[in-house]
Every structure is written in structure tokens, then in C-alpha cells.
Amino acid sequence: MLKDFLAFIKEYNVVGIAIAFVMGAASNSLAKSLVDDIVMPLLNPLLSGIAWQEAVLQLGPISLRWGAFLGELLHFLILAFVVYIVVRKIVKKKEQSKK
């Protein structure tokens, strides 16, 4: 059973996946800080002096928290772009090594 487990770890590169998970969590924190601390303060003057996280569109009894959504959207786009760049470099490196 131990032999099968070690073969599983080797075949599916479990250590590499674990490292990618830890790096992904660190990238997530970095991207969130970039949005919260750099990008959104630059947009604050456009929000009429209110904190961007609290920007709300009131439609009768419905409150749409568009400021918080905008922050999360920017966070997602930055993180997705970073993942795209990393994957692109990995694929390019694999293609070069096959030649």
C-alpha cells in the first residue's frame, strides 16, 4: 500500500500541487492588497468622497453594494491575470524543452 501511495504522489506531482496551493494563497493576499490599498484609493475621488467599500446603489428596498463588488472584481481580474502569465510561461518552457 505504501508503494502505491508513493507512486500516486509521484504520478500526480502532489508536492508541486501543494506548493502551487501555498503560492496561490500568497498571491491572493498580494492581489487583494493591491486592489484595496493601491487601486481603490485612486478611485475614491470618483466615488464622491465615500469609502469605496461602502458605495451603495439604493433601488427602493434593495441595496446593491457595488463598491464591494467592484473591489472583488478587480481582485479577481488581477489574480486571473497573474495566473495567466504564470501558466503561459510554464507552457512556453515545456514547448521549448520538447524541441
C-alpha positions in Angstrom: 0.0 0.0 0.0 2.9 2.4 0.8 4.4 1.7 -2.6 1.1 2.6 -4.3 0.8 5.8 -2.3 4.4 6.8 -3.2 3.6 6.1 -6.9 0.4 8.2 -6.6 2.4 11.1 -5.2 5.0 10.8 -8.0 2.5 10.4 -10.8 0.2 13.3 -9.8 3.0 15.6 -8.6 1.3 16.1 -5.2 4.2 18.1 -3.8 4.1 20.5 -6.8 0.3 20.9 -6.3 0.9 21.7 -2.6 3.5 24.3 -3.4 1.2 25.8 -6.0 -1.6 26.0 -3.4 0.6 27.8 -0.9 1.8 30.2 -3.6 -1.7 30.8 -4.8 -2.8 31.8 -1.3 0.1 34.2 -1.1 -0.7 35.6 -4.5 -4.3 36.1 -3.3 -3.2 38.2 -0.4 -1.0 40.3 -2.6 -3.6 40.9 -5.2 -6.2 41.8 -2.5 -3.8 44.3 -1.0 -3.0 45.8 -4.5 -6.7 46.4 -5.0 -7.6 47.5 -1.5 -4.5 49.7 -0.8 -3.4 51.0 -4.3 -6.1 50.8 -7.0 -9.3 51.6 -5.0 -7.8 54.7 -3.2 -7.1 56.1 -6.6 -10.8 55.6 -7.5 -12.1 57.1 -4.2 -12.3 60.7 -5.7 -14.7 59.4 -8.3 -17.0 58.0 -5.5 -17.9 61.4 -4.1 -15.7 61.2 -1.0 -17.2 58.0 0.4 -15.2 54.9 1.2 -15.3 52.6 -1.9 -16.3 49.5 0.1 -19.4 51.3 1.2 -20.6 52.6 -2.2 -24.2 51.5 -2.5 -26.9 51.9 -5.1 -30.3 52.1 -3.4 -33.2 50.9 -5.5 -36.2 51.2 -3.2 -35.8 48.5 -0.6 -32.9 46.9 -2.4 -29.3 47.9 -1.6 -26.7 47.0 -4.2 -23.2 47.2 -2.7 -21.4 47.9 -6.0 -18.3 49.3 -4.3 -17.5 46.0 -2.6 -18.3 44.1 -5.8 -16.0 46.4 -7.8 -13.2 45.7 -5.4 -13.7 41.9 -5.6 -14.0 42.1 -9.4 -10.7 43.9 -9.6 -9.1 41.5 -7.2 -10.3 38.5 -9.3 -9.1 40.1 -12.6 -5.6 40.8 -11.2 -5.3 37.3 -9.8 -6.5 35.8 -13.0 -4.0 37.8 -15.0 -1.2 36.7 -12.7 -2.2 33.0 -13.1 -2.4 33.5 -16.9 1.1 34.9 -17.0 2.5 32.1 -14.9 0.7 29.3 -16.9 1.8 30.9 -20.2 5.4 30.9 -19.1 5.2 27.3 -17.9 3.6 26.2 -21.2 6.2 28.1 -23.2 9.0 26.5 -21.2 7.5 23.0 -21.8 7.2 23.6 -25.5 10.9 24.8 -25.7 12.1 21.7 -23.8 10.2 19.4 -26.2 12.1 20.8 -29.3 
